[in-house]
Amino acid sequence: MSVRDRAVGALPYFVPLFDGLKYGKFLFAQFPFLPRLLAPLNPLISFYFSFPFASLIVFFAIYAGIVNNQNFSRFVRYNALQSILLDIILIIPGLFEQIFRPPSGGLGLSLYINVYNTIFLYVFLAVIYAVGSCLIGQAARLPLVADAADQQVR
């Protein structure tokens, strides 16, 4: 597997990482070293969030430009689709937040914080695992999205 394929396979995973950062706010406050781990990505994060609808634009660019492009290897297309599916999963908690008001205290607030922490940790660890796997040339199989990505990429 070429270095180009490994790099292109890893890059789309930054989209769910960036979109999942909002779920890390409680962990960032509790563990100040976590934002410092992500500090090298700050220029990319700032650039990504400086454009309206950047997430949507990048989503369609990855889908149309990589996933549906037969010129890329299956490895690259599979990883790109997996990253998109991971990003789609992040829509679900956002929908719940629009329907239900965040709690202001008590057990509800504790549950809210735990859900946020779980979402962020899942995305963060999945991205680290997937990017690491891509860089060594192995296809990562992420829980919740791998089977769907596998079925869609031929």
C-alpha positions in Angstrom: 0.0 0.0 0.0 1.4 3.4 -1.0 2.1 6.2 1.4 -0.4 8.3 -0.5 -3.2 5.8 0.1 -2.3 5.7 3.8 -2.4 9.5 4.1 -5.6 10.0 2.0 -7.2 7.2 4.0 -6.4 8.9 7.3 -7.3 12.5 6.5 -11.1 12.2 6.5 -11.0 11.1 10.1 -10.3 14.7 11.1 -13.9 15.7 10.2 -15.6 13.6 12.9 -12.8 14.6 15.3 -13.4 18.3 14.7 -17.2 17.9 14.8 -16.9 15.9 18.0 -14.9 18.5 19.9 -17.9 20.1 21.4 -18.6 16.9 23.3 -15.3 17.2 25.0 -16.0 20.4 26.8 -16.5 18.7 30.2 -13.4 16.5 29.8 -11.4 19.5 28.7 -12.4 21.4 31.8 -11.5 18.5 34.0 -8.3 17.4 32.3 -6.4 20.4 30.9 -3.9 18.2 29.2 -6.5 17.0 26.7 -6.8 20.3 24.8 -3.0 20.5 24.7 -2.9 17.1 23.0 -5.0 18.6 20.2 -3.1 21.9 20.1 -1.1 21.0 17.0 -4.4 20.8 15.2 -5.6 24.2 16.3 -4.8 26.0 12.9 -6.8 23.3 11.1 -9.6 23.5 13.6 -9.8 27.3 13.4 -9.8 27.1 9.6 -12.5 24.4 9.6 -14.8 26.3 11.9 -14.2 29.7 10.2 -16.5 28.8 7.2 -20.2 28.5 7.5 -21.4 25.0 6.5 -17.8 23.7 6.4 -18.8 20.4 7.8 -21.5 19.9 5.2 -19.2 21.0 2.4 -16.4 18.7 3.5 -18.8 15.9 4.0 -20.0 16.1 0.4 -16.5 16.6 -0.9 -15.3 13.4 0.8 -18.3 11.4 -0.3 -18.2 12.6 -3.9 -14.5 13.0 -4.3 -13.2 9.9 -2.5 -15.9 7.4 -1.6 -17.5 7.4 -5.1 -14.2 7.8 -6.9 -13.1 4.4 -8.3 -9.7 5.8 -9.0 -9.0 5.5 -5.3 -8.2 2.1 -3.8 -10.9 0.3 -1.8 -8.8 1.0 1.4 -9.0 4.7 0.9 -12.7 4.7 0.0 -13.6 2.4 2.9 -11.8 4.6 5.4 -13.4 7.7 3.9 -16.9 6.2 4.2 -16.2 5.0 7.7 -15.2 8.6 8.7 -18.4 9.9 7.1 -20.6 7.4 9.0 -18.8 8.3 12.2 -19.6 11.9 11.5 -23.3 11.1 10.8 -23.5 9.3 14.2 -22.6 12.7 15.8 -25.9 14.1 14.4 -28.0 12.0 16.7 -27.0 13.6 20.0 -27.3 17.0 18.4 -30.9 16.2 17.5 -31.7 15.1 21.1 -30.2 18.4 22.3 -32.5 20.4 20.1 -35.5 18.5 21.3 -34.7 18.3 25.0 -33.3 21.2 27.0 -30.0 20.4 28.8 -30.6 19.8 32.5 -29.4 22.4 35.0 -28.6 20.2 37.9 -28.9 16.9 39.8 -28.9 13.5 38.3 -29.9 14.8 34.9 -26.9 17.0 34.7 -24.6 14.1 35.8 -26.1 11.9 33.0 -25.8 14.7 30.5 -22.1 15.1 31.4 -21.5 11.4 31.2 -23.1 11.1 27.8 -21.0 14.0 26.5 -17.9 12.4 27.9 -18.8 9.0 26.3 -19.5 10.5 22.9 -16.2 12.5 22.9 -14.1 9.5 24.1 -15.7 7.2 21.6 -14.9 9.6 18.7 -11.5 10.5 20.0 -10.4 6.9 20.5 -11.9 5.8 17.2 -10.1 8.5 15.3 -6.8 7.7 17.0 -7.2 4.0 16.2 -8.4 4.6 12.7 -5.6 7.1 11.8 -3.0 4.8 13.4 -4.3 1.8 11.4 -4.3 3.8 8.2 -0.8 5.0 8.7 0.5 1.4 9.1 -1.6 0.3 6.1 -4.3 -1.7 7.9 -8.0 -1.1 7.6 -9.6 -0.2 10.9 -12.9 -1.7 11.8 -14.7 0.9 14.0 -17.6 -0.3 16.1 -21.0 1.0 14.9 -19.8 1.9 11.4 -17.5 -0.8 10.0 -20.1 -3.2 8.7 -22.1 -0.4 7.0 -18.9 0.9 5.4 -17.9 -2.5 4.3 -21.3 -3.2 2.6 -21.3 0.1 0.8 -17.7 0.1 -0.7 -17.2 -2.4 -3.5 
